[in-house]
Amino acid sequence: MTSYVLAVDLGKTSCRGSLRVDGGQTRYAEGRGSPALANAGGVAAAEHAIRAVIDQIAPTTPFVLSVGAAGAASDPEAAAVLAQHLAAVRTISSVAAASVAVTSDAVTAHAGALGGSPGVVLTAGTGAVATAVDAAGRFTRVDGWGPLLGDEGSGGWIGSEGLRAVLRAHDGRAPRTALVDAVGELYGITLDELPKYLGQQDNPTLIAARFAPFVATAAATDETAATIMTAAGGALARTVLAAIDRSGIRPPVPYAITGGLLKLGAALLDPLDHSIAHAIDRRAPLGDPIDGAALLALDPTTALEALVARIV
């Protein structure tokens, strides 16, 4: 029997959707992300972002909708509500989802990267979280607490630290940094306008995260930027090592890293890799979070099933 799966990866930066027929992608769409599900209005924002991607793909046959959403691990009730809302969604051609599965984007990242096998996966994008699954299927999550309480070393964290450093330099509380000029280049505003500009945004963490590549680039020649990137790598390393320790998996632990922060390169990855090399068995990711969502869509027997909200 032919399987139709619409796998969705909903992050704070973007929402990506892939329509797969018998495992092969036939259509793809991408739109804006949304704040974490646990945020005020998070479910409504997530539903809006997912609906926009579904409308772009426009399935014409009933499909299994499988979503990995940022913040679902922190608020399983919100994930269940989102699943209920999505079960009522109809496409432009009046086709509805035959069933719906919603889980955390960290869970789909783990499933995609290690294919359901034990190990640790670090997902580092606008936010940051490490997930571990042991041989008995026990699931451990470290960080992913959002921009106010955690996500240390993430794109949002790096960008925010960079912007804080810029304002310290602007005030004379710290030496001047090359990052000062980057603010105007990226945002087209003066430093005095920065707080108001961020305060007016629906998702200020996403806006701050856009500054992270500038920090990474400047790290080669700017001491302030280099310090931030080293601190980010160290923070991510502590997250990975804590996940290993709490999971009880004996090193060397199968490990993979996924997410947009890979694009920041050596400025971030060198300090991270140096700190965790003794504890990991590095693996190339088998797939990305969309692949993980597609896997979980059709297989309710994985060790991750307890973390999935399903509407059948």
KAFENKA-V138679 format. One line per field, one symbol per residue. ss: DSSP state (A for helix, B for strand, O for the rest). psi: psi as a letter, one per 40 degrees, with the letter a starting at -180 (. if undefined). A space follows every 50 residues. Layout:
BEGIN
ss = ???
psi = ???
END
This chain:
BEGIN
ss = OOOBBBBBBBOOOBBBBBBBBOOBBBBBBBBBOOOOOOOOOAAAAAAAAA AAAAAAAOOOOOBBBBBBBOOOOOOAAAAAAAAAAAAOOBOOOOOBBBBB BBBBAAAAAAAAAAOOOOBBBBBBOOOBBBBBBOOOOOBBBBBOOOOOOO OOOOAAAAAAAAAAAAAAAAAOOOOOOOAAAAAAAAAOOOAAAAAAAAAO OOOAAAAAAOOAAAAAAAOOOOAAAAAAAAAAAAAAAAAAAAAAAAAOOO OOBBBBBBOAAAAAOAAAAAAAAAAAOOOBBBOOOOOOAAAAAAAAAAOO OOOOAAAOBBBO
psi = hhhhhhhhhhaedihhihhhhfehhdiiiiaiaiiideiheddddddddd dddddddgieihihhhhhhhedddgddddddddddddehiidefhihdih hhaidddddddddefeiiahhhhhbdahihiihadeehhhhhafeiddeb fheiddddddddddddddddeeeiiiieddddddddefiiddedddddde idgddddddeeddddddeddehdddddddddddddddddddddddddehh ihhhhihiidedeeaddddddddddedeeighihhdaadddddddddege eieedeehhih.
END
